[in-house]
């Protein structure tokens, strides 16, 4: 099997057209959840597609609404919307046990999805094989955005409903909306312990300027009941997309499957 066996389909989620790519194969499957304003053609998602194809492993990746090949406008999206997208992909585009791999914001979405499945119990919870989180950014809208914004930016968001934030990863600014900030508060997870009921592997760069390693470590204390391994990459940045970083990610997956 080669990466060419991958097929793209679309799901309708509350009127939003969600692009999904899937490679058929044996389980447990792997589902990719990307980061804020990223898409499923990034280096980590592509590396996992090659890994899955080479090993005959089932693999699914998708774009949230307003991202990549999916429909909608980015600035119309919220954490609730993107969580609903992920839940729909998990339920309708994957089968059997799954390893969820979430990067940055995708780590937050992964945890929210896993926590919801664990709360359901039964067959839904049994489908969670493991979580792999890369520079996970739970609660980032509040802790890593709102709390860091100067007062004039907060005033602009409250008055106009939006703020065009310059980005180190794109020539175009990221539009941060009041709806995104306020909705994010509904999904806060770092305030109290919770369990996902499966192994959790975290890869974090010590030189990550977007999600400091101390922020990711807060997550470890919240997952006190779960099997958690936290790997700190001393010279790693936020993306963790270097050749050695991708090799480390693949090694983690090989160990889990």
C-alpha positions in Angstrom: 0.0 0.0 0.0 1.2 3.5 -0.8 0.1 7.0 0.2 -1.7 7.1 -3.1 -4.3 4.8 -1.6 -5.6 7.7 0.5 -9.1 8.9 -0.4 -10.7 12.2 0.3 -14.3 12.5 1.2 -16.5 15.2 2.9 -18.8 15.2 5.9 -21.6 17.6 6.6 -21.4 18.8 10.2 -24.2 21.2 11.1 -24.0 22.6 7.6 -20.2 22.8 7.6 -18.4 20.9 4.8 -15.5 19.0 6.4 -12.8 17.5 4.3 -11.5 14.1 5.4 -8.7 11.9 4.0 -8.5 8.2 4.9 -6.1 5.4 4.3 -7.6 1.9 4.9 -5.7 -0.5 6.9 -5.6 -2.6 10.1 -6.3 -1.3 13.6 -5.8 0.3 15.9 -6.2 3.2 13.5 -4.7 6.6 13.9 -6.7 9.9 13.7 -4.9 13.2 13.3 -6.2 16.4 14.9 -4.3 19.5 13.7 -3.5 22.8 15.3 -4.9 26.4 15.2 -5.0 27.7 11.6 -3.1 24.7 10.4 -4.3 22.0 7.9 -4.0 18.3 7.2 -1.2 18.7 4.7 1.4 19.8 7.3 4.6 17.9 7.8 3.5 15.9 10.8 0.2 14.9 9.2 2.0 13.9 6.0 4.6 11.9 7.9 1.9 9.9 9.7 0.2 9.2 6.3 3.5 7.7 5.1 3.9 5.8 8.3 0.4 4.4 8.1 0.7 3.4 4.4 4.0 1.7 4.9 2.7 -0.4 7.8 -0.8 -1.0 6.5 -2.3 0.9 9.3 -5.7 2.7 9.1 -5.2 6.5 9.2 -7.7 9.4 9.1 -6.9 13.1 9.0 -9.3 16.1 8.4 -9.5 19.9 8.4 -11.7 21.7 10.9 -14.2 24.2 9.4 -12.5 27.3 8.2 -9.2 25.4 7.8 -7.5 24.0 4.8 -9.8 22.1 2.4 -12.9 22.4 4.6 -15.6 25.0 4.0 -16.4 28.0 6.1 -14.5 31.0 7.3 -11.8 30.6 9.9 -12.9 33.6 12.0 -16.4 32.1 12.3 -15.1 29.1 14.1 -15.0 28.3 17.8 -13.7 25.5 20.0 -17.2 24.1 20.2 -17.4 24.0 16.4 -14.1 22.3 15.9 -14.8 19.8 18.6 -18.1 18.9 16.9 -16.1 18.5 13.6 -13.6 16.1 15.4 -16.4 14.1 17.0 -18.2 13.7 13.7 -15.0 12.5 12.0 -14.3 10.0 14.9 -17.9 8.6 14.8 -18.4 8.6 11.0 -15.0 8.2 9.4 -13.2 5.8 11.8 -14.0 2.3 13.1 -12.6 0.2 15.9 -9.9 1.2 18.4 -8.2 4.6 17.6 -5.0 6.4 18.6 -5.8 10.1 18.6 -2.8 12.3 17.7 -3.4 16.0 18.5 -1.0 18.9 17.8 -1.2 22.2 19.7 -4.9 23.2 19.6 -5.5 19.7 18.3 -4.2 18.4 21.7 -7.0 20.4 23.4 -9.6 19.1 21.0 -8.2 15.6 21.5 -8.5 15.8 25.3 -12.1 17.2 25.1 -13.1 14.4 22.7 -11.4 11.7 24.8 -13.0 13.0 28.0 -16.4 13.0 26.4 -16.0 9.4 25.1 -14.7 8.3 28.5 -17.7 9.8 30.2 -20.0 7.9 27.8 -18.4 4.7 28.8 -19.2 1.4 27.1 -18.3 0.9 23.5 -17.5 4.6 22.9 -14.8 4.6 25.6 -13.5 1.2 24.6 -12.5 2.7 21.2 -9.8 4.9 22.8 -6.6 3.1 22.4 -4.2 6.0 23.3 -3.6 9.7 23.0 -0.5 11.3 21.6 -0.2 15.0 22.2 2.3 17.2 20.5 2.8 20.6 22.3 -0.7 20.3 23.7 -2.4 23.7 24.2 -5.5 23.1 26.4 -7.2 26.3 27.5 -4.9 28.3 25.2 -7.6 30.9 24.3 -7.7 32.0 27.9 -4.3 31.2 29.3 -2.0 31.8 26.3 -4.1 34.5 24.5 -6.5 36.5 26.6 -4.3 36.5 29.7 -1.3 37.8 27.7 -3.1 40.4 25.6 -2.4 44.0 26.6 -5.4 45.9 27.7 -5.8 47.8 24.4 -6.1 44.5 22.5 -8.7 43.2 25.0 -10.6 46.5 24.6 -10.5 46.1 20.8 -11.9 42.6 21.0 -14.7 43.6 23.4 -15.6 46.7 21.3 -15.3 45.3 17.8 -15.5 41.5 18.4 -12.2 40.8 16.7 -8.5 41.4 16.7 -6.1 40.7 13.8 -3.1 39.1 15.5 0.2 39.0 13.6 1.5 35.5 13.1 5.0 34.0 12.9 3.7 31.2 10.7 1.8 33.2 8.1 1.9 36.5 6.2 -1.7 37.0 7.0 -2.7 37.7 10.6 -4.9 35.4 12.7 -8.2 36.9 13.5 -9.0 36.3 17.1 -12.7 36.8 17.8 -14.6 37.5 21.0 -16.7 34.5 20.3 -13.6 32.3 20.2 -12.4 33.6 23.5 -15.8 33.4 25.3 -16.5 29.9 23.9 -13.1 28.7 24.9 -14.0 29.4 28.5 -16.7 26.8 28.3 -14.2 24.1 27.5 -11.5 24.8 30.2 -9.9 21.6 31.4 -6.9 22.6 33.5 -8.7 23.5 36.6 -9.4 20.1 38.0 -8.3 16.4 37.6 -10.0 14.3 34.9 -9.4 10.9 33.3 -9.4 9.8 29.7 -9.0 6.1 30.6 -6.1 5.3 28.2 -2.4 5.8 27.9 -1.3 9.4 27.1 2.0 10.3 25.5 3.1 13.9 25.4 5.9 15.4 23.2 6.9 18.9 24.2 9.7 21.3 23.1 11.6 23.1 25.8 12.1 26.0 23.4 8.4 26.3 22.5 7.5 30.0 22.7 3.8 29.5 21.8 3.0 26.8 24.4 5.6 26.9 27.2 6.6 23.5 28.5 5.3 24.5 32.0 1.8 24.9 30.5 1.9 21.4 29.1 3.2 20.1 32.4 0.0 21.4 34.1 -1.9 18.8 32.0 0.1 16.0 33.5 -1.1 16.9 37.0 -4.7 16.8 35.7 -4.3 13.3 34.3 -3.3 11.8 37.7 -5.3 8.6 37.1 -4.0 7.8 33.6 -0.8 6.3 32.3 1.1 9.5 31.2 4.6 9.8 29.7 5.9 13.3 29.2 8.9 13.7 26.9 10.7 17.1 26.9 12.7 17.8 23.8 15.4 20.2 25.0 16.1 21.8 21.7 12.6 21.5 20.3 10.3 24.4 19.3 6.5 24.5 19.0 6.2 22.7 15.7 8.4 19.7 16.5 8.6 19.0 12.7 12.3 18.4 12.2 13.4 15.0 10.9 14.4 13.9 14.4 11.1 15.1 15.8 9.1 13.2 13.2 11.2 10.1 13.9 10.4 10.4 17.6 6.7 10.7 16.9 6.8 7.6 14.8 8.6 5.7 17.5 5.9 6.6 20.0 3.2 5.3 17.6 5.1 2.1 17.0 5.3 1.5 20.7 1.6 2.0 21.1 0.4 -0.2 18.2 
